[in-house]
Amino acid sequence: MFGDGSLSRTEHSVQIAITGNKFDDKDYLLEHVRPLFHGVFDLELTSRYRHGENTMDLYRYSKEVALTLHSWGMPIGLKKLENLTPKVAVAGRAFVRGVFDTDGSVYRKYGPYAQVQFKTVSENLMSFVRDKLTKLGLHPTRIRPDETKHRFLLCRQKEVETFFRLVKPSNPKHIARLKRIRQSIT
């Protein structure tokens, strides 16, 4: 939710939505996020594909669940970027996994060497995630702003491996991309 999720008021309820790319994120959203949401809230999310876009949403209307998510720190309406961190204690690895699955990437550094990137518009959220990674013993780079977002990297190859072993990303596109990078030399 803190990555690609949103809560939007409607006339009689609140829409909970999680957005992703209908090609790259389809399996992750349908096979991981939807069952996870059902397991936590006992509600099914409906999928929809935006006409003329490469975007899909999982959504549900529930004022009760939205208020619970809001009490955990998820804003209703526009995300206030300076306050975009959880208001409750979170399991560090699970929270990092969720943010990475939605707002992270694996890039080829060169040859078979990879780097992990976190990038979002909220510097506050990036600081929160970076702190969680530091507590796991990793050494992320400083947070750097670019045109519209803030980002940091994990560049040390042993730490990239440790990150995937400890955090266990759930989005298959990241796992496949790391595998392709590692196999590029053979």
C-alpha positions as MATLAB code, in Angstrom:
seq = 'MFGDGSLSRTEHSVQIAITGNKFDDKDYLLEHVRPLFHGVFDLELTSRYRHGENTMDLYRYSKEVALTLHSWGMPIGLKKLENLTPKVAVAGRAFVRGVFDTDGSVYRKYGPYAQVQFKTVSENLMSFVRDKLTKLGLHPTRIRPDETKHRFLLCRQKEVETFFRLVKPSNPKHIARLKRIRQSIT';
ca = [
       0.000    0.000    0.000;
       2.829    2.437    0.775;
       4.299    1.795   -2.667;
       1.605    1.573   -5.333;
      -1.493    1.622   -3.131;
      -4.052    4.325   -2.510;
      -7.150    5.068   -0.471;
      -9.742    7.344   -2.111;
     -13.009    8.591   -0.617;
     -16.166    7.975   -2.594;
     -19.670    9.185   -1.814;
     -20.467    6.301    0.556;
     -17.222    4.390    1.065;
     -13.476    4.375    0.492;
     -11.805    2.712   -2.474;
      -8.690    0.690   -1.734;
      -6.562    0.283   -4.860;
      -3.202   -1.213   -5.729;
      -1.863   -0.344   -9.175;
       0.746   -1.975  -11.383;
       1.799   -2.687  -14.938;
      -0.644   -5.114  -16.578;
       2.243   -7.019  -18.159;
       5.145   -6.828  -15.699;
       3.154   -6.921  -12.446;
       0.133   -9.051  -13.393;
       1.371  -12.290  -11.797;
       2.576  -10.482   -8.688;
      -0.724   -8.645   -8.215;
      -3.022  -11.574   -8.969;
      -1.041  -14.414   -7.417;
       0.586  -12.690   -4.454;
      -1.087   -9.400   -3.509;
      -4.690  -10.534   -3.941;
      -4.304  -13.668   -1.744;
      -2.262  -11.690    0.802;
      -4.996   -9.051    1.063;
      -7.636  -11.773    1.383;
      -5.614  -13.473    4.119;
      -5.304  -10.274    6.152;
      -8.740   -8.712    5.597;
     -10.896  -11.630    4.379;
     -11.901   -9.556    1.334;
     -11.457  -10.326   -2.353;
      -9.883   -7.669   -4.533;
     -11.316   -7.181   -8.023;
      -8.968   -6.688  -10.956;
      -9.498   -4.189  -13.754;
      -7.442   -3.121  -16.717;
      -7.375    0.528  -17.750;
      -8.410    1.038  -21.351;
      -5.621    2.441  -23.506;
      -2.992    2.045  -20.761;
      -0.580   -0.661  -19.642;
      -2.058   -0.388  -16.166;
      -4.081   -2.696  -13.976;
      -5.646   -2.185  -10.567;
      -6.757   -4.441   -7.781;
      -9.493   -2.670   -5.874;
     -12.223   -2.993   -3.290;
     -14.567   -0.613   -1.524;
     -14.474   -0.914    2.254;
     -14.614    1.956    4.700;
     -13.752   -0.371    7.594;
     -10.596   -1.791    5.989;
      -9.574    1.649    4.716;
      -9.839    3.082    8.222;
      -7.673    0.232    9.526;
      -5.058    0.913    6.841;
      -5.287    4.623    7.639;
      -4.678    3.938   11.335;
      -1.523    2.064   10.254;
      -0.252    5.188    8.460;
      -1.706    4.957    4.958;
      -3.254    8.334    4.063;
      -6.728    8.681    2.604;
      -6.539   10.866   -0.485;
      -3.276   12.289   -1.747;
      -0.218   10.850   -0.051;
       1.507   13.508    2.022;
       5.055   12.635    1.127;
       6.651   14.089    4.247;
       4.540   11.797    6.472;
       4.533    8.615    4.410;
       5.770    6.087    6.958;
       3.934    3.467    9.017;
       2.382    4.592   12.304;
       2.623    1.088   13.771;
       5.512   -1.274   14.317;
       6.149   -3.228   11.128;
       8.091   -6.371   10.386;
      11.150   -4.785    8.756;
      11.802   -7.444    6.132;
       8.154   -7.725    5.123;
       7.759   -3.958    4.811;
      10.968   -3.656    2.771;
       9.762   -6.560    0.600;
       6.482   -4.795   -0.134;
       8.134   -1.504   -1.045;
      10.768   -3.258   -3.178;
       8.178   -5.387   -4.966;
       6.336   -2.242   -6.054;
       8.933    0.553   -6.100;
      12.185   -1.333   -6.486;
      14.267   -2.555   -9.389;
      17.193   -4.796  -10.163;
      19.634   -3.358  -12.678;
      22.697   -4.642  -14.435;
      25.680   -2.777  -13.101;
      27.939   -4.347  -15.742;
      28.550   -7.924  -16.840;
      26.931  -10.315  -14.356;
      26.909   -7.702  -11.590;
      23.605   -6.409  -10.313;
      22.441   -3.577   -8.129;
      19.194   -3.162   -6.240;
      17.438    0.191   -6.449;
      14.653    1.692   -4.360;
      13.001    4.753   -5.866;
       9.910    6.710   -4.858;
       8.682   10.291   -4.578;
       8.742   10.214   -0.773;
      12.144   10.934    0.748;
      10.649   10.071    4.143;
       9.639    6.609    2.947;
      13.082    6.085    1.401;
      14.731    7.024    4.717;
      12.478    4.589    6.569;
      13.296    1.716    4.172;
      17.000    2.561    4.109;
      17.059    2.476    7.922;
      15.424   -0.987    7.896;
      18.087   -2.251    5.465;
      20.871   -0.795    7.606;
      19.439   -2.636   10.609;
      19.700   -5.850    8.568;
      23.446   -5.169    8.278;
      23.390   -3.882    4.693;
      25.115   -0.744    3.410;
      22.812    1.179    1.056;
      24.078    4.296   -0.693;
      22.957    7.743    0.382;
      19.504    8.827   -0.735;
      19.814   10.960   -3.839;
      17.151   13.067   -5.484;
      16.632   13.033   -9.234;
      14.044   14.913  -11.330;
      10.972   13.878   -9.332;
      11.963   11.033   -7.009;
      14.423    9.924   -4.350;
      16.491    6.785   -4.671;
      19.228    4.695   -3.134;
      21.066    1.542   -4.174;
      22.608   -1.647   -2.873;
      25.709   -2.127   -5.016;
      27.932   -4.642   -3.207;
      27.396   -8.021   -4.848;
      27.396   -9.977   -1.581;
      24.781   -7.555   -0.259;
      22.616   -7.969   -3.363;
      22.671  -11.723   -2.698;
      22.036  -11.176    1.016;
      19.138   -8.842    0.221;
      17.434  -11.464   -1.965;
      18.086  -14.181    0.642;
      16.848  -12.148    3.650;
      14.054  -10.061    2.155;
      12.822  -12.703   -0.321;
      11.136  -10.437   -2.889;
       7.740  -11.726   -4.044;
       7.492   -9.994   -7.412;
       8.594  -12.565  -10.024;
       9.901   -9.856  -12.372;
      12.702   -9.021   -9.903;
      13.731  -12.632   -9.423;
      13.730  -13.270  -13.185;
      15.714  -10.125  -13.874;
      18.395  -11.023  -11.295;
      18.648  -14.487  -12.832;
      19.092  -13.007  -16.337;
      21.793  -10.631  -15.085;
      23.671  -13.414  -13.310;
      23.519  -15.641  -16.401;
      24.632  -12.916  -18.811;
      28.300  -13.910  -18.615;
      27.719  -17.563  -19.531;
];
